[in-house]
Amino acid sequence: MRRAVKDFLAAAGLKLSDPNLAQTPQRVTEAWADEFLDGYGRSAAEVLGERFPVSKAGQRELVVVTGLHYRSMCPHHLLPYSGRATVAYLPGKSVVGFGKLSTLVDLFAHRLILQEELARQVALALKTHLHSPATACVLEAEQSCLRLRGGHQHDAVTHAEAYEGKLRRDSALRRELWARIGKKKK
């Protein structure tokens, strides 16, 4: 990776003798390997590992976490996007700690992934690994691709939603979710 970054800089006509660029290949390699692509090294099953039992009554009540900050990279242009996630699920027989939900979002966000696919992967992982009958992931983001390139839509905010199970089919349950996160959804 370091060699590729060095070759990229040289191909762009930049002089690696510039003191500001001398360590750039190493810095870029470390950032990508340790921060932007580290989501490939773990699985959703690992991240959601420890579970806690929930009562029958708890199996009928949504668990919702809002305001989860995340950052990711667009696979089309290798430009960053960042935003806030809302994750929700109806417990099966168990729940996970709230921090695990944040870690799950980061697991998928730290891959080259479209915002829409990120939402789908989080909702599907909750359904699959927690055996949840209803899951959702709602993302909003500031996409560098849209804000800095082409139309230069500096204020644009993108939204992606994914629902599994009852939250996909049950509009009343989905309205309950949107009421909890403070937005109106038809």
C-alpha positions in Angstrom: 0.0 0.0 0.0 2.8 2.4 0.9 4.5 1.7 -2.5 1.1 2.4 -4.3 0.7 5.7 -2.5 4.2 6.7 -3.4 3.6 5.8 -7.0 0.3 7.7 -7.0 2.0 10.8 -5.7 4.8 10.5 -8.3 2.2 9.9 -11.1 0.5 13.1 -10.0 3.7 14.9 -10.7 4.5 15.6 -7.0 8.1 15.6 -5.7 8.6 13.2 -2.8 11.6 15.3 -1.8 9.1 17.9 -0.5 9.4 17.6 3.3 5.6 17.7 3.6 5.3 14.6 1.4 8.3 12.6 2.6 6.3 10.6 5.2 2.9 10.8 3.3 3.0 7.2 2.0 3.5 5.8 5.5 0.9 8.1 7.0 -1.7 7.2 4.4 -1.0 3.5 4.7 -1.4 3.6 8.5 -4.7 5.6 8.3 -6.2 3.3 5.7 -5.1 0.0 7.3 -5.7 1.0 10.9 -8.8 3.3 10.6 -10.6 3.2 7.3 -10.5 -0.5 6.4 -10.2 -2.2 9.8 -13.8 -3.3 9.5 -12.8 -6.2 7.3 -10.9 -7.8 10.2 -13.9 -8.7 12.3 -17.4 -10.1 11.9 -20.8 -9.0 13.1 -21.1 -12.2 15.2 -17.9 -11.3 17.1 -19.0 -7.7 17.6 -22.5 -8.8 18.9 -21.0 -11.6 21.0 -22.0 -11.0 24.6 -25.8 -11.0 25.1 -28.1 -10.5 28.1 -31.5 -12.2 28.6 -34.6 -10.2 28.2 -38.1 -10.6 29.8 -41.1 -11.5 27.7 -42.4 -7.9 28.2 -39.0 -6.6 26.9 -39.5 -8.6 23.7 -42.4 -6.3 22.8 -40.5 -3.0 23.2 -38.2 -1.4 20.7 -34.6 -0.7 21.6 -33.5 2.5 19.9 -30.1 4.3 19.9 -29.8 7.6 18.0 -27.0 10.0 17.3 -24.3 7.4 16.7 -21.5 9.2 14.8 -19.8 7.2 12.1 -17.5 7.7 9.2 -16.9 5.7 6.1 -15.4 5.7 2.6 -17.3 5.7 -0.7 -16.1 2.8 -2.8 -16.7 4.8 -6.0 -14.3 7.7 -5.4 -12.5 6.7 -2.2 -13.8 9.9 -0.6 -15.1 10.0 3.0 -18.6 10.5 4.2 -19.7 10.9 7.8 -22.9 11.3 9.7 -25.2 9.9 12.4 -26.9 6.6 12.6 -30.0 5.4 14.4 -30.2 1.7 15.2 -33.3 0.0 16.4 -34.4 -3.6 17.1 -37.1 -5.5 18.8 -35.4 -8.0 21.1 -35.7 -11.7 20.6 -34.6 -13.6 23.7 -31.7 -11.4 24.3 -30.2 -7.9 24.1 -26.7 -6.5 23.7 -25.1 -3.5 25.4 -25.7 -0.2 23.7 -22.0 0.2 22.9 -22.2 -3.0 20.8 -24.6 -1.3 18.5 -22.2 1.6 17.9 -19.4 -1.0 17.3 -21.6 -2.8 14.8 -22.2 0.4 12.8 -18.4 1.0 12.8 -17.7 -2.5 11.8 -19.5 -2.0 8.5 -18.6 1.7 8.1 -14.9 0.9 8.3 -15.1 -0.8 4.9 -15.5 0.5 1.4 -19.3 0.6 1.4 -22.2 2.7 0.0 -24.3 4.4 2.6 -27.4 2.4 1.4 -25.5 -0.9 1.8 -24.2 0.1 5.2 -27.8 0.6 6.5 -28.8 -2.8 5.0 -25.8 -4.6 6.5 -26.5 -3.3 10.0 -30.2 -4.1 9.9 -29.5 -7.6 8.5 -26.8 -8.3 11.1 -29.2 -7.5 14.0 -31.8 -9.7 12.5 -29.4 -12.6 11.9 -27.2 -12.5 15.0 -29.7 -11.3 17.6 -32.7 -13.2 16.1 -34.6 -10.0 16.2 -38.1 -10.0 14.6 -37.8 -6.3 13.7 -34.6 -4.2 12.9 -33.8 -0.9 11.4 -30.8 1.3 10.6 -31.4 4.9 9.5 -28.4 6.9 8.3 -27.8 10.5 7.4 -24.5 11.7 6.0 -22.5 14.4 4.4 -21.0 12.8 1.3 -17.7 14.3 0.1 -18.5 12.9 -3.4 -21.6 15.1 -3.6 -20.3 18.1 -1.6 -16.9 18.5 -3.3 -17.3 17.1 -6.8 -19.5 17.7 -9.7 -22.5 19.8 -8.7 -20.7 21.0 -5.5 -23.8 20.6 -3.3 -22.1 22.0 -0.2 -25.2 21.6 2.0 -26.5 18.3 0.8 -27.3 15.6 3.4 -28.1 12.1 2.2 -30.4 9.6 3.9 -30.6 5.9 3.7 -32.9 3.5 5.6 -33.1 -0.2 5.9 -35.7 -2.3 7.7 -36.0 -6.1 8.3 -38.8 -8.2 9.6 -41.8 -6.5 11.3 -40.3 -3.0 10.8 -40.4 -3.6 7.1 -44.0 -4.8 7.1 -45.6 -3.1 10.0 -46.2 0.6 9.3 -47.5 1.3 12.9 -44.3 -0.1 14.4 -42.2 2.0 11.9 -44.2 5.1 12.9 -43.4 4.3 16.6 -39.7 4.1 15.7 -39.9 7.5 13.8 -41.8 9.1 16.7 -38.9 8.0 19.0 -36.2 9.5 16.8 -38.1 12.7 16.4 -39.0 12.6 12.7 -42.3 12.1 11.0 -42.4 9.3 8.5 -45.4 8.3 6.5 
